[in-house]
Amino acid sequence: MKLSEDEPESFVLACSAFMAPGRPRFAEAALLLGGATLGLLGLEGAVRLTAPQPLRRNGYPVVRGGASFRPENSAGYRDVEHTRKKPPGVHRAVFVGDSFTYGAGVLFDDTYGRRVARGLSEDRGELWEAVVLSIPGIATAREAEIARKEAFEYEPDLLFLGYVLNDAEASGAAEQRRAEEWRAEMNRPETRPPFWRRSALLSLIADRVRATRENRARIANYLALYEDDQPGYRAVVQGLTEIATLAHEHKVPLIVAVFPLFGNPLDRSYPFESIHQKLAEVCRPLGVMFVDLLPYYRGLDWKLLVVEGAADEHPNEVAHRIAAEALLRAVDGPRNHAAPEPWP
């Protein structure tokens, strides 16, 4: 291009800068940056539009949560009063366990123990009552002590043990420490969130990464609890053996019901099925009835079976009803009680 002599020198410099080799690269970088920014803004908007609004409570206690820890009898259990000697014409089912059997977060009459007693009365045309000897947070060794000192004084016709996988935790176990750290964090006073938390997209990514990391640690910790050399697992075997021996001595059928951990998918990806199988192997030579409740919950969304989402994974009223139906089927046969369907 030819320039006239009177064209300003500044125009020549501007054209030279524009035609410089680095100019196209700068334009490409700016275009890429702008496209990425628009894409991120689009994702941010999509996350904000599609993310469900958090619920203050999304489980069973929203109905009558304040009544979910009553009644308490003179023996210190969540139960009505019972005489030690069984009344004439009454049959008894005694339930020993921890918070799952206690029914944390669930109304008393909706707990699986009370439902089983009502089902036995209806199915057999007899008068059955449930005696619930459960304390939240205890493990198998303490349950064996309750069976030895109290359970058979109520002259049971059936003895049920509600087993939860954390019963193998020993003091200082990794999973116990993880749970304590989680509870401490949940109870920590709220502080002003960091600036980046204002982004729904960044918060979603951070929460997913953390949840994945926590879940992997949880799975590893629980599997480690059931290694043969772990003191908690050895205590489980000893406790189950003691309870089974007592039941045989008193000629009372013992039913061991194993609950799944609900904060996990209840399909083939459920990570603790090997533990359920190991417990079945422990119970087989003891001559007890082993009821794995996992097949009765399979395929269901665990969030619909717990008291309050990830904040409280105790079984809710629906899960208690399913457990009761499974136990009634185990002790009375099919009748009107639904059996779990086979894996597809």
C-alpha positions as CSV (number, residue, x, y, z in Angstrom):
1,M,0.0,0.0,0.0
2,K,1.3,3.4,-1.0
3,L,1.0,6.4,1.4
4,S,0.9,10.1,0.5
5,E,3.5,12.3,1.8
6,D,1.0,14.3,3.9
7,E,-0.3,11.2,5.8
8,P,0.5,11.4,9.5
9,E,3.2,9.3,10.9
10,S,1.0,8.0,13.7
11,F,-1.3,6.3,11.2
12,V,1.7,4.4,9.9
13,L,2.7,3.2,13.4
14,A,-0.9,2.1,14.1
15,C,-1.1,0.1,10.9
16,S,2.3,-1.5,11.7
17,A,1.2,-2.5,15.1
18,F,-2.0,-4.0,13.7
19,M,-0.1,-6.0,11.1
20,A,2.5,-7.2,13.6
21,P,2.8,-11.0,13.9
22,G,1.6,-11.1,17.5
23,R,-1.7,-9.4,16.8
24,P,-3.7,-12.4,15.5
25,R,-2.6,-14.5,18.6
26,F,-3.9,-11.8,20.9
27,A,-7.2,-11.8,19.1
28,E,-7.5,-15.6,19.3
29,A,-6.7,-15.5,23.0
30,A,-9.3,-12.8,23.7
31,L,-11.9,-14.8,21.7
32,L,-11.1,-18.0,23.7
33,L,-11.2,-16.1,27.0
34,G,-14.5,-14.5,26.1
35,G,-16.0,-17.9,25.0
36,A,-14.9,-19.6,28.2
37,T,-16.3,-16.8,30.3
38,L,-19.6,-17.0,28.6
39,G,-19.6,-20.7,29.0
40,L,-18.9,-20.5,32.7
41,L,-21.6,-17.9,33.1
42,G,-24.0,-20.2,31.3
43,L,-23.1,-23.1,33.6
44,E,-23.5,-20.8,36.7
45,G,-27.0,-19.8,35.6
46,A,-27.9,-23.4,34.8
47,V,-26.8,-24.6,38.2
48,R,-28.7,-21.8,39.9
49,L,-31.9,-22.6,38.0
50,T,-31.8,-26.4,38.4
51,A,-30.4,-26.8,41.9
52,P,-33.1,-27.9,44.3
53,Q,-33.9,-25.5,47.1
54,P,-32.6,-26.8,50.4
55,L,-35.3,-28.1,52.8
56,R,-35.0,-27.4,56.5
57,R,-36.3,-30.9,57.2
58,N,-37.1,-33.5,54.6
59,G,-37.9,-36.6,56.7
60,Y,-40.3,-38.2,59.1
61,P,-39.8,-35.8,62.1
62,V,-41.5,-33.0,60.3
63,V,-44.8,-34.8,61.4
64,R,-44.3,-35.0,65.1
65,G,-40.6,-34.9,65.8
66,G,-40.9,-33.8,69.4
67,A,-42.6,-37.1,70.3
68,S,-40.1,-39.3,68.6
69,F,-38.1,-40.1,71.8
70,R,-41.0,-41.1,74.0
71,P,-42.2,-43.0,76.0
72,E,-39.6,-44.0,78.6
73,N,-40.5,-46.6,81.2
74,S,-39.2,-47.1,84.7
75,A,-36.5,-49.5,83.5
76,G,-35.0,-46.7,81.4
77,Y,-36.0,-48.0,78.0
78,R,-38.2,-46.4,75.3
79,D,-41.1,-48.6,76.0
80,V,-44.3,-49.0,77.9
81,E,-44.3,-50.7,81.4
82,H,-44.0,-54.5,81.5
83,T,-44.1,-56.9,84.3
84,R,-41.1,-59.3,84.4
85,K,-43.5,-62.3,84.6
86,K,-45.4,-62.8,81.4
87,P,-49.2,-62.4,81.9
88,P,-51.4,-65.4,81.1
89,G,-52.3,-65.8,77.5
90,V,-49.7,-63.3,76.3
91,H,-46.8,-64.0,74.0
92,R,-43.8,-61.8,74.0
93,A,-41.2,-60.7,71.4
94,V,-38.2,-59.1,73.0
95,F,-36.1,-56.7,70.9
96,V,-32.5,-55.9,71.8
97,G,-30.5,-53.3,69.8
98,D,-29.2,-49.8,69.4
99,S,-30.7,-46.6,67.9
100,F,-32.2,-48.4,64.9
101,T,-34.3,-50.7,67.2
102,Y,-34.9,-47.8,69.5
103,G,-36.4,-45.9,66.6
104,A,-34.6,-42.6,66.8
105,G,-36.6,-40.0,65.0
106,V,-39.7,-42.3,64.6
107,L,-42.9,-42.4,66.6
108,F,-42.9,-45.3,69.0
109,D,-45.8,-47.2,67.5
110,D,-44.2,-47.0,64.1
111,T,-41.0,-48.8,65.2
112,Y,-40.4,-52.2,63.7
113,G,-40.6,-53.9,67.1
114,R,-44.1,-52.6,67.7
115,R,-45.1,-53.5,64.1
116,V,-43.8,-57.0,64.4
117,A,-45.9,-57.6,67.6
118,R,-49.0,-56.3,65.9
119,G,-48.3,-58.5,62.9
120,L,-47.8,-61.6,65.0
121,S,-51.1,-60.9,66.8
122,E,-53.0,-60.6,63.6
123,D,-51.3,-63.5,61.7
124,R,-51.5,-66.0,64.6
125,G,-54.7,-64.9,66.2
126,E,-52.8,-64.5,69.5
127,L,-52.0,-61.7,71.9
128,W,-48.4,-60.6,71.3
129,E,-46.5,-57.7,73.0
130,A,-43.2,-56.2,72.2
131,V,-40.6,-55.6,74.9
132,V,-38.0,-53.2,73.6
133,L,-34.6,-53.2,75.3
134,S,-32.6,-50.8,73.1
135,I,-30.1,-48.1,73.9
136,P,-28.8,-45.7,71.2
137,G,-25.1,-46.0,70.5
138,I,-24.4,-49.4,72.1
139,A,-22.5,-52.2,70.4
140,T,-22.9,-56.0,70.4
141,A,-21.0,-56.5,73.7
142,R,-23.5,-54.3,75.5
143,E,-26.4,-56.0,73.8
144,A,-25.1,-59.3,75.0
145,E,-25.0,-57.9,78.5
146,I,-28.7,-56.8,78.2
147,A,-29.6,-60.3,76.9
148,R,-27.8,-61.9,79.8
149,K,-29.1,-59.7,82.6
150,E,-32.6,-58.7,81.4
151,A,-34.0,-60.1,78.2
152,F,-34.9,-63.6,79.4
153,E,-36.5,-62.2,82.6
154,Y,-39.4,-61.1,80.4
155,E,-40.0,-64.8,79.4
156,P,-39.8,-64.1,75.6
157,D,-41.2,-66.5,73.0
158,L,-39.0,-64.8,70.4
159,L,-35.8,-62.8,70.8
160,F,-34.8,-60.3,68.1
161,L,-31.4,-58.6,67.8
162,G,-31.2,-55.6,65.6
163,Y,-27.7,-55.3,64.1
164,V,-26.2,-52.3,62.5
165,L,-22.8,-52.3,60.8
166,N,-21.3,-49.8,63.2
167,D,-21.6,-52.4,66.0
168,A,-18.1,-53.5,65.1
169,E,-16.6,-50.1,66.0
170,A,-14.1,-50.2,68.8
171,S,-13.0,-47.2,70.8
172,G,-10.9,-45.0,68.6
173,A,-11.8,-46.7,65.4
174,A,-11.3,-44.7,62.2
175,E,-14.9,-44.7,61.3
176,Q,-15.8,-43.5,64.8
177,R,-13.3,-40.7,64.5
178,R,-14.7,-39.7,61.1
179,A,-18.2,-39.6,62.5
180,E,-17.1,-37.5,65.5
181,E,-15.3,-35.1,63.2
182,W,-18.4,-34.8,61.0
183,R,-20.7,-34.2,64.0
184,A,-18.2,-31.5,65.3
185,E,-18.3,-29.8,61.9
186,M,-22.1,-29.9,61.7
187,N,-22.3,-28.3,65.2
188,R,-19.7,-25.7,64.6
189,P,-21.1,-22.1,64.7
190,E,-21.8,-20.7,61.4
191,T,-19.3,-18.3,60.0
192,R,-19.3,-16.0,56.9
193,P,-18.6,-18.3,53.9
194,P,-15.7,-17.5,51.6
195,F,-16.3,-15.3,48.6
196,W,-16.1,-18.1,46.1
197,R,-19.0,-19.8,47.8
198,R,-21.3,-17.2,46.3
199,S,-20.9,-19.1,43.0
200,A,-23.4,-22.0,42.7
201,L,-21.1,-23.7,40.2
202,L,-17.9,-23.6,42.4
203,S,-19.9,-24.7,45.5
204,L,-21.4,-27.6,43.6
205,I,-18.0,-28.8,42.4
206,A,-16.4,-28.4,45.9
207,D,-19.3,-30.2,47.6
208,R,-19.1,-33.1,45.1
209,V,-15.4,-33.5,45.5
210,R,-15.7,-33.5,49.3
211,A,-18.6,-35.9,49.2
212,T,-16.7,-38.3,47.0
213,R,-13.6,-38.1,49.3
214,E,-15.7,-38.6,52.4
215,N,-17.6,-41.5,51.0
216,R,-14.5,-43.3,49.9
217,A,-13.0,-42.9,53.4
218,R,-16.2,-44.1,55.0
219,I,-16.3,-47.2,52.8
220,A,-12.7,-48.0,53.5
221,N,-13.2,-47.5,57.3
222,Y,-16.2,-49.8,57.5
223,L,-14.5,-52.5,55.5
224,A,-11.5,-52.3,57.7
225,L,-13.7,-52.8,60.8
226,Y,-14.6,-56.3,59.7
227,E,-11.0,-57.6,59.2
228,D,-10.5,-60.7,61.3
229,D,-7.8,-59.1,63.5
230,Q,-9.9,-56.1,64.5
231,P,-10.9,-55.9,68.1
232,G,-14.4,-54.6,67.3
233,Y,-15.1,-57.5,64.9
234,R,-13.8,-60.0,67.5
235,A,-16.2,-58.4,70.1
236,V,-19.1,-58.8,67.6
237,V,-18.4,-62.5,67.1
238,Q,-18.1,-63.0,70.9
239,G,-21.3,-61.1,71.6
240,L,-23.3,-62.9,68.9
241,T,-22.0,-66.2,70.2
242,E,-23.0,-65.3,73.8
243,I,-26.5,-64.2,72.8
244,A,-27.1,-67.3,70.7
245,T,-25.9,-69.6,73.6
246,L,-28.3,-67.9,76.0
247,A,-31.1,-68.3,73.5
248,H,-30.4,-72.0,73.1
249,E,-30.2,-72.4,76.9
250,H,-33.6,-70.8,77.4
251,K,-35.1,-72.5,74.3
252,V,-36.0,-69.2,72.7
253,P,-35.6,-68.7,68.9
254,L,-33.2,-65.9,68.1
255,I,-33.6,-63.8,65.0
256,V,-30.6,-61.6,64.0
257,A,-31.7,-58.8,61.7
258,V,-29.0,-56.9,59.8
259,F,-29.8,-53.4,58.6
260,P,-27.9,-51.8,55.6
261,L,-26.2,-48.5,56.0
262,F,-28.7,-46.2,54.2
263,G,-26.4,-43.5,53.1
264,N,-25.4,-45.6,50.1
265,P,-27.0,-46.8,46.9
266,L,-29.2,-49.8,47.7
267,D,-28.5,-51.6,44.4
268,R,-25.6,-53.7,43.2
269,S,-23.2,-50.9,43.9
270,Y,-24.0,-51.1,47.6
271,P,-20.4,-51.3,49.0
272,F,-20.9,-53.4,52.2
273,E,-22.6,-56.5,50.9
274,S,-19.5,-58.5,51.7
275,I,-19.9,-57.5,55.4
276,H,-23.5,-58.8,55.3
277,Q,-22.3,-62.1,53.9
278,K,-19.6,-62.3,56.6
279,L,-22.1,-61.8,59.3
280,A,-24.3,-64.5,57.8
281,E,-21.3,-66.9,58.0
282,V,-20.8,-66.0,61.6
283,C,-24.4,-66.7,62.5
284,R,-24.8,-69.9,60.4
285,P,-23.0,-72.2,62.9
286,L,-24.7,-70.6,65.9
287,G,-28.1,-72.0,64.9
288,V,-29.9,-68.7,64.8
289,M,-32.3,-67.2,62.2
290,F,-30.3,-64.7,60.1
291,V,-32.4,-62.0,58.3
292,D,-30.5,-59.8,55.9
293,L,-32.7,-56.8,55.4
294,L,-30.7,-55.4,52.4
295,P,-32.7,-57.4,49.8
296,Y,-36.0,-55.8,51.1
297,Y,-34.6,-52.3,50.5
298,R,-32.9,-52.9,47.2
299,G,-33.6,-50.5,44.4
300,L,-35.2,-47.9,46.7
301,D,-33.8,-44.4,47.1
302,W,-32.2,-44.4,50.5
303,K,-33.1,-40.7,50.9
304,L,-36.7,-41.8,51.2
305,L,-35.9,-44.3,53.9
306,V,-34.1,-42.1,56.4
307,V,-35.2,-39.6,59.0
308,E,-33.4,-36.5,57.5
309,G,-31.2,-37.0,54.5
310,A,-27.5,-37.1,55.2
311,A,-28.0,-35.2,58.5
312,D,-29.7,-38.3,60.0
313,E,-29.5,-41.7,58.4
314,H,-31.6,-43.5,60.9
315,P,-34.4,-45.5,59.3
316,N,-37.7,-43.6,59.1
317,E,-41.3,-44.9,59.4
318,V,-41.2,-46.4,55.9
319,A,-37.9,-48.3,56.5
320,H,-39.3,-49.6,59.9
321,R,-42.4,-50.9,58.1
322,I,-40.3,-52.7,55.5
323,A,-38.1,-54.3,58.3
324,A,-41.2,-55.5,60.2
325,E,-42.6,-57.1,57.0
326,A,-39.3,-58.9,56.4
327,L,-39.1,-60.2,60.0
328,L,-42.7,-61.3,59.9
329,R,-42.0,-63.2,56.7
330,A,-38.9,-64.8,58.3
331,V,-40.7,-66.1,61.4
332,D,-44.2,-66.9,59.9
333,G,-43.4,-67.7,56.3
334,P,-44.8,-66.0,53.2
335,R,-48.5,-65.5,54.1
336,N,-49.3,-61.9,53.2
337,H,-45.7,-60.6,53.7
338,A,-43.9,-59.4,50.6
339,A,-40.7,-61.2,49.7
340,P,-37.8,-59.3,48.0
341,E,-37.7,-59.7,44.3
342,P,-34.5,-61.3,42.7
343,W,-31.9,-59.1,41.1
344,P,-32.7,-58.2,37.5
